């Protein structure tokens, strides 16, 4: 019987609390490091056959310094933190996780949408400031509330996450618009990206971050959107030009934005979306995926991918 391969989970703390690792421990001799900085990688990967990562960046130099490495297993869907070309050149497999957080992400998308349309935090603040008790009316009307039924939801990126968001949008009675891939030819049942921007009341991003999609939403795209439209980004921070979005919100070019991701996380001090005084903006700290059930499913998929690798199979492999 083959000895268990060694594995290093390089940023296990990013999986959050209360997750179980029994499925993975049954397959590998794993060391769980809370976080790993660049200087730690060479030592921690020196004897590892399998590297398990969430957000740690494995560039060409890190991969070259791992002589025994044969598999990089991501506990995330995005692979922009891995130099897949360098891994392929070394014969190292790369496997990601997919669809594990569809329900959680769709739920968070609409938490942001409803937070913006129903002004939940603002009304809560009014009540706590005693405005309701002092009101001559039984209700407060300081902020306009609008229904989602009959409005259009534009989905950019129609994988498992985009489909889950669209399904939830239909439950609210929304019309669903699905974008063609940027610069692709028109597809049956989809609309050109620019048409979606012009017509959607809510635009929700669910595409990967690539060289082509970097700053997919910038000043020119924001100007195409309706003045009361909402932009939701739970995908990757680099999809949106933060400075352009901050300017658009201040000028009233669009109606509001719900952002769960930023280009650098934790964010830098000069992140434009964290500047004070930006109206109609909700920012959450990359938690759309963070329901405990979703985090546990991600770990189970990592274990499945490792088991497949040990059997000589290529489950969820991108390389």
N, C-alpha and C positions, 0 to 999 in steps of 0.2 A: 504494500500500500504506500502510495506516495506521501511523503512528509508534507504537512501543510506549508504552502508558500508563505513567505513573509510579506506583510503589507504594512504600509504607513498611511494612516489617515492624517493628512497634513493640516487640516483646519476643522477638526471635529466640533469645536465649540460653535461654529457657524451653523450647525444643525439645530441649535437650541436645546432646551431642557426636555427631559422626560421622553427620550426616544430610546428604543431597545436595539441592541446590536447582536442578539443571539444568532440570527440567520447568517450574519457575516462571520461571526466568531467560529461557527461550525465549519467554515471553509478555509479560513486563513489564520495565521498567527499574526494578529494585528496589533500595532502600537497606535494609540490614539493621542495625537498631539493637539492641544487646544488651538494653537495658531502656529504658523511657520513663517518666519521672515526669510528674505533672500539668503542670508548667511547661514541659515539652518538647513537649507534644502540639501546641499551636498552630503552632509552627515546623515540626515534622516533618510535619504534615498540610496545611500551607499550599498546597503544590503537588501533593499526592497525589490521584490519581483513585481509587486503591484503597488501603485500609488493611487490613493483615493483622495480626491480633492473636490471642494465646492467652488471656492473663489480664488484659491492660490494660483498664481501665474507660473506656468511651467514653460519657459522660453527655450530656445535652442541650447543655450549654455547649461541650463538646469538639466535638460534631457541628456545632453552629452556627458554630464557628470554622474549619471546613474547607470553604471555598467550592467547591472542585473535586471534592469527594468524591462518588463514585457507587456504590461497593461497599465493604462491610465484610466481609472474608472471615476467618472464625474457623478456627484450627487446632485447635479443640476442639468438643465437642458442646454443652456448656452455653452459654447465651446470656444468663445473668443479669448479665454484666458490660457488656452493651450496652443502651442505651436504644432499644429497637426502635421504640417509638412516635415518638420524635423523628426517627429515621432514615426511617421511613415518611412522615412529614409532609414531609420534604425530598426524597422520591423516591430515597432511597439504599437500595440493596439490602443485605440481610444474608444471608449463606450460612454454614452451619456444616459440620462434618465428622461423619460418622456411621459407627458400626460398625467403625472402623479399629482399635480396641483391644480388641475383644471377647475374643479369645483371651488377651491379656495380662491383662486385668482378671479374667477367670474364673480364670486361673492364680493370680493374687495373692489373690483371695478364698479359695481353698483353701490357699494358703500360710499365711494368717492362721488359718483354721479348724484346719489340722493343727498349726500352732504352738501353738494353745490346747488341742487335744485330746491331742496327743502330748507337749506340754511340752518341745519340742526344746531351746529355749534353757536351760531349767532343768536338764535332764539334762546338757547340755554343760557347764554351770557346775559341776555336781557332779563330773563326771569331771575337770575342770581343777583342782578343789579337792582332788583325790586321794581322793574318797570311794569310787570304784570299786575302786581298788587296795587299799583298806583294808577292803573289804566281805567278810564271810564267805561271801556268796552270789555266784554267777556273774552275777547281774543285780541292778539296783537297782529298788526299788518305791516310791520316795518320793512320786511324783505319779501319780495314777490316770489310766490311758489308756483311752479308750473308742473303740469302732468307730463309723464313720459308717453302715455298712450297717444298714438297717432304721429309721434315724432320719429325721426329716422336715426338709426344707429349705424355709423360707418365703421367697419372692422377692417383693419389693415394687418394682414397676416392671418391666414385661415387654417392654421393647424389645430391641434387639440384645444389650445387655449382660446383661440379666436372663435372656434365653433361653440365652445361652452358659453362664452360671453354672448354670442348671437342667440343661442337657445334661451338664455335668461332674458335677453332683450325682448324676444317674442312673448315671453310670459307677461311682460309689462305692456304688451300691445304695440311694440315699436316695429317700424319697417326696417328691415335689415339690408344694408348695402355692403357688398364685399368688394374690396379693391383688387384690381389686377396687380400682379407684381410690377414694381416700378420699371418702366420702360419696356414692359412686355406687350405683346399684341393683345387686343381685346379678347376676353374669354367669355363663353356663354355663361350667363348668370352672374357676371361680375361687371363692375363699372371701372372706367379709367380712374386712376388715383386722383387726378385733378378734379374730375367730376364729383367724386366722393367728397373731397374737401369743400367744394362749393355747395353741396346739397345736404350734407349730414348735419343733424343737430348735435350729435355726440360723435366724436371721432376717438376710437380706442385702438391703441397700437399693440400688436402682438407678433411682430416680426423680429428676426434675429438682427444683431448688430454686425454689419459687414462694412467693407469699404464703400459699397454702393448705398447702404442705408444710413451711414453716418450723417447726422443732421438732416434726416429725411424731412423733418419739420423745421423749417427756418423762417425767416422773415417773409419770403415770397409765398410760401405755403400758408402761413398764418393769415396773410392778406386775402387769400382766396376764401377763407372760412366765413361763415355767417357771423355777424356781430354779436349774436347771443349764443353761438355754438360753444360746446365744451370740448376740451382736449384731455384725454385720459392716457397716461403712459404707465403701464405696469410691466413693461418689457425690459428695455435697456436704456439707461440714461443718455447714452450717446446718440440715440435716435432724434433727440430734440436739441436744438440750439437754445440753451437756457437764457442767454442774454436777449435773444430775439423774442422768446416767450415772455420774459419779464417786461420787455418794452410793449409787447402787444397787449398784455393785461393792463398795464398802466394807461395805455392810450384808448382802451376799450375796443381794440380791433377784434377781439373775441370775448365771449362772455365769462369764461372761467376755465380753470385747469385743475386736474387732480393728478398728482405726480407721486409715484411710489419708488422711483429709481432716479439716480443722478449719475453723471459720468464717472465721478470718483466717489467711492464709498469706503469708510465714512467721508462725508464731503469736506472740501477745502474751505478755508475761511473766506475766500473770495468767490464762492459759488454764487452766481447772479440770482438764482431763484431763492436764496436764503436772505437776500437783502430786505430790510424792513420796508413796509409800505406798499407791497405788491397786493392789489385787491383780487378777490375771488380766486384765491389760490389755496389748495389744500396739499400739503406734503406729508407723506408717511414714510417711515424709515425702512424701505424694502421689506415689507411684511405681507405683501399680497399672497405669497406662497406659504406663509408661516403657520397655518393651522397645524396642530399637532398631528392630525391624521395624515395631512399631506407630507409632512416631514418624515413620518414613519414609512409612508409608501415610497418615498425617495430612497430611503435606506434599504428597503426590501428589493427595489429594482437594482440597486448597486450589488446586493448579494446575488440576485439572479444573473446579472452580467458577469460577475466573477465566476459563478458556477458554470456558466456557458463557456467562458474562456478555459476553464479547467477541463472541460469536455472537448475542447477543440472547436467550439462553435463561435458564432459571431453575433450574438444577441445585442441589438441596439448599437452596433458598432458604426462609428463614423470614419474610422480608419482601420 
